[in-house]
Amino acid sequence: MTNYDGPILVTGASGGIGGATVRQLRAEGADVIAAGRNAEALDRLAAETGARSLVFDLTSEASVEEALGDLDLWGVVNCGGFGGEIATPMETDIAVFDQAIATNTRGALLVTKYASRSMIRLGRGGAIVNVSSQASLVALHGHVSYAASKGALDSITRVSALELGPHGIRVNGVHPTVVMTEMSAFYWGLEEIGGPALARMPLGRWATEAEIAAPIVFLLSPGAAMITAVSLPIDGGYTAV
């Protein structure tokens, strides 16, 4: 017996947070479709967890429509993302900004567009969780493009919750702090950058991938049945001070 009334799509499943979310959902017996562009990584995750894998390109509407157009879904985790660059508004590369918007904002909207049609057609309600960032809640040095893409995603979350609520579909966002992966260590691992950030954070440590995945799984669950349109920081208190 599962808590979920149909398959759950997790984009960005070849990444750390996406992979952790797939693992936790599968541990609860959910039917999970692990999606992304790296077929080899997705196949490894599928072999490990028993999830299904699905390859498509978030930045292509044709690719998203082909992958999701006839796919029965109950839930979605929009976790696919692009980190962009560390740059000020004066130095930013607009091509990087465009890529951040294309992946983090437009890609999540495309998935929501085609997934929600399936969810409405099935008539079982459902839940969508958009993975945003603490960067959309407070100003972080060097994050202008990434923050803009996630701030726009937050607006998509709220409007989608309004539009899909009458169909019994909940839409929420989570706002993780840094997970110290190899990708993030190049910046946040620097003592002059990470040190002051941790000193400001009440819990004083970075998050693990599992600690981000667990609230995502909760927001998909029946325990969150009356929660929609929220922006939930998972940030050790960083954005509160």
N, C-alpha and C positions, 0 to 999 in steps of 0.2 A: 504494500500500500504506500503510495507517495502523496506528498502534500500538494503536488502540482498537477493541474488538470490538462497536461499536454506537454509537448516538447519545449525546451528552453534553448534559445540561441544565445551563445556567448561569442561576441566578436573580440578580436585581439587575443584569442585563446592561446596563441603561441608565446605570448608575453607572460610575465610573472604573475600579475594580478589576475589576468584572464585565466591562466592555467590553474591558479589556486582556486578560483571560483568554480571552474569545471570540476575539480577534484572534490570540493565540498558539496556541490550539488549532486554529483554522482554518489557520494557517500550517503546521501539522503534518499537515494533511489530515483532521482529525477532522470528523465530522458533528455540528454544534453546533446546539442549540436555545437561542436567546437569549430569556430570559423576564423578564417584569416587568409593570408596570402602565402604563407610558408607551408606547403603541402607536407614536406618531410617532418617538420616539427609537429604539425597537427596529427599526422599518422602515428607518431610516437606517443602523443598524449592519448589518442584514441586507444592504442594498444594497452596503455597503462591503466586507463580508467573505464574503458567500455563505452566511452562517448562516441558519437558519430562525428566525422569530420566533413567540413564543407569549405571549399576554396572559392573566394571571390575577392574582387577589388573594391574597397569602400569608396574610392574616388571616382568610380564609373557607375553611372546610373544604370546603364545597360547590363553591367555585370551583377549589380545588386538585384535588379528586377528579374534577371534570368535565374539567379540563385534562390530568391525568396518568393517569386510570383505565385508559385503553386505549392509552397511549403506550408504545411499546417504547423502553427506555432501557438503556444500559450504565453510564453514569456520571452523577454529579451534582456540581455545585458550588453549595453553599448560600451565596450571596453577598448576597442581598437583606437590607437592614438599615435600621434607624431609629436615628439618632444621639441622640435624646432631648434632654436639657437639661444645662446646667451648674448643679448645685445640690447642697447638702449634704443629708444625711439629715434635718436639722432643717427644711429649706426645700422639700424635693422635692414636686413635684406628682404625686400618686398616679396621676392620669390619664395622665401621661407615662410613669410606670413601667409601667402596664398596656399602653400602646402598645408600649413597648420589648419587653416579654415577648411580646406578641401577634405581633410581627413577627420579632424576632431569635431567639426561642426556640420559640414555638409554631409559627410559620411554617416554620422549618427542620424541625421534627419532622413537620409535616403533609407536607411534600415528601418527607422520608425515608420516611414511612409508605406513601405511594402509589407512589413511585418504586421502592422496594425490592421491592414486590410484583411489579412488572414485571420487575425484574432477576432475581428468584428464578424467575419463570415462564419466562423465556428460558433460564435455566440456563447462562449464560456467565460467571458471576462478575461482577466490576465494581468500581467504586471511587466513594466519596463523599468529598468534601472540604468541611468546614464552616469558614467564615471567621469566626473568633472575633476576639480583640483582645488586645493587651498589657494592656488594662484588666482582663482576667479573671485575670491572673497576678500583678500588683502593684497596690497601692492608688494611685489617681490622684484628686487633689482634684476634687470636683464631678461624679464619674462614677458615683454610686451606682446609678442605674437601669440605665445602659448596662452597667456591670460585672456587675450581677446577671444581666442577660439573657444575657450572654456566658458567665458562669460556669456557668449552667444548660445552655447549649449545649455546653460542654465535657463535662458529664456525659452528655448525649445522645450525643456522639461516642463516648465510652468504652463505654457500654452497647450502642450500635448495633454497634460493632466486635465485641463479644462475641457478640451475637445473630446477626449476619450473616456472621461468619467461616466457619461451617460451610458456607455457600453460596458461598464463594469471593469474597465481597464485602468489600473493605477500606474502613475508615472512619477518616479522619484529620482533624485540625484544624490550622489555621494561625493565628498570632497576630501580625497586623501592628502596626507602630508607625504613627505619623501619616504620612499622605500629604497634603502641603500643597495641598489643593484650596481652592476658594473657600469651601466649606462649613466646613472645619476652620480656615481662616485667622482667623476671627472670634475664636477662642480661642487656638489654638496660635501664631498669628502675633503675638500680643502679646509684646513683649520680656520682660516680667516673668514670663510663663508659659513661652514657648518657649525662652528663653535658658537657664534652669536645667536644663530637660529635655535640651537638646542638650549642655550641659556634663557631664551625668551619662552620656550615651550614649557608649560607646567609639568608635563610628564618627563621631559628632558631626554627623550630618545626617539629614534626613527621608528617607523612602523615596519612590521613584517608583511609579506604578501598575504599570509593567512588572516592577519588582523584587518586587512582591507576587505578580503573576500567574505568574511563572516557577516558583517552588516549588509553587504549586498544580498547574500543568501536570505538574511532575515527579511529584507524589504520585499523579496519575492514570495515570502511564506504567508500562510494564513494568519500568523501572529501580527502581521502588518496590514490586515485587511481594511483598516480604517485610516491608513496613512497614504496620502498622495500629495503631490506638488511640494514635497519637502526638499530642502538642501541640507544634507546631513554631513557635517564635518567629521572626518576620521583623522584627527590631526593632533592628538595629545593636548588639545587646548590652545594650539598655536594661534588660531584666528580670533580667540576670545580676549587676548591681552595686547 
